[in-house]
Amino acid sequence: ISHLKRSIVEEESQGGDAAGNNVCGKLTEIFRTALRVAYPALTNAPVAVQPSQVEKFGDYQCNSAMIIAQQLKAQGSPVSPRVVAQQIQANIPSNDVIEKVDIAGPGFINIHLKKSFITPLVTGILTQGVLPPPLSKKRKVVIDMSSPNIAKEMHIGHLRSTIIGESISRLMEFVGHDVLKVNHLGDWGTQFGMLITHLADQFPNYLNESPPIQDLQKFYKESKVRFDGDEEFKKRAYKMVVRLQGGEPSIIKAWELICDISKTEFNKIYARLDVKNLIPRGESFYQERMNVVVQKLEAGGHLEFDDGRKIMFTPDSAVPLTIVKSDGGYTYDTSDMATLYQRVHEDKGERLIYVVDAGQATHFDAIFSGCRKLGWYDPNNVRIEHVSFGVVLGEDKKKFKTRSGDVVKLVSLLDEGLRRSLETLKEKGRDKVLTAEELKAAQESVAYGCIKYADLSHRRTNDYIFSFDKMLEDKGNTAVYLLYAYTRIRSISRKAEVLAETLKEAAKTTSIPVEHPKEWKLAKCLARFPEIISRTLDDLFIHGICDYLYEVANTFTEFYEVCYCIVKNKQTGEIESVDTGRLLLCEATAAIMAKCFDILGLHPVEKM
Ligand code: ARG
């Protein structure tokens, strides 16, 4: 049997041969071996292991038997899937993971885990911290995120890109990749001609004194009015574009001034959302590189003439890329060709991620396909993907707008979040219990947390309805519910009057209790964290982490309702006994939740 080098895609999803703490990955390896021994002739027998949806069907299931039976039938040697399942079962190598398997229905293999396999994983959470699944190779990951346009409003689509991109980069950093976050600002284009011309007219002294432009949108509109109504201005604006592209120092200075005003505004949003190390590298960065790209394409004979334009057809897309416009200018296509080339060959990116709305899917398909055709990257070594997302809708299910029909300003949206979260906290009477400082921390935690979580908890490719009422509910899969649940769990050991240090010591000697079914269920749930991370690393569907987080919180509640951690005297209320093992389960739950929050960019507070 040949051991083909696994592609970069497979490596991430399986956690490599050394699955380590990845339970599903470990089981996959075991069943891979069983399949190989049972059916050596089937080189592409699929190893389908997944967590069971229903408790009575074991902890995990291997569903390969049905598929193999089909493959055998196609080869002319039909065997019933149940027999295939038995064959697989008979060839499971000896291991320390599986307690027993049983075969159900048409050939499902139900897997029950060994307690002695799970408990050290939970102990490890306490003694070593919450660790990611082992990485087969540290990679350079380039994430294109946020990417608003200079002098225009940063809108809710850019907010989605920022939130999703931030979470993906946190995930990548957590597992140990080398991450570069690029803000692909729209900072180059013909609109700068009119902006700069208008600037030079309004503030002729701009080289010596910074123009007091507060509202760049207003300034943009003014210049647009002149551009549309004044032929002479229009001509000057066009000339200005040429001077800008020619790199004339005083014009570059004007361009920088305008970009800086926008960037200052964008940075306020990033600071509030706790987005750090986002490198502003806009379209202008690729100006010279676009010349090189066009030269390359011309030299290679890849361009065709079409009505004065130079275009390039790609294998997988009906629409050709426009590389040079009839006036000689470049396009969004040209800049993304240069961008991809730069990220692969200069940044040495091994995984490129573009977090951009679904409306641009055709554009990216064509770009990726074109670059593959040109041999600019090898898909076996470099993984490139458009992480697409749907639109945000208002509560009327129409495109998200203010009541007057304007685009919603992000700053006002965040402000409203703050106002509404404070309201919610006050309704709960929290302002009477918390200090002013604690209240403010809780307010911010809830406001930004709920906005981020509402976005991340929906499958990103779907549209979702933005509703403060919904996201501030304290029941269901919401940030508020989870943040509260977390705070409560954190307070259990405090109530038991056991110090964190003491618990950490105890973890080394006290075994994790798994006798009670709810203890066992919780322990297994916590042990699934690495496999969730592994899967998300592959599919970049962050809502999977949210679903898991919600499951952890619910499984904990089931446990806590029936498994007492602290026994108090009914009369005096004094603590009579503390179950250290169970407190360890509480601590491990809190640690897993905290790590999930961290990846999602949520900041839980000690008190709320
Ligand atoms: N500025 C663009 C927009 O607002 C998004 C840029 C996305 N990134 C890219 N490499 N094309 O639509």
Residues whose N, C-alpha, C, O or C-beta is under 5 A from the ligand:
A	BS01	LIG	D144 S147 P148 N149 H184 G186 V356
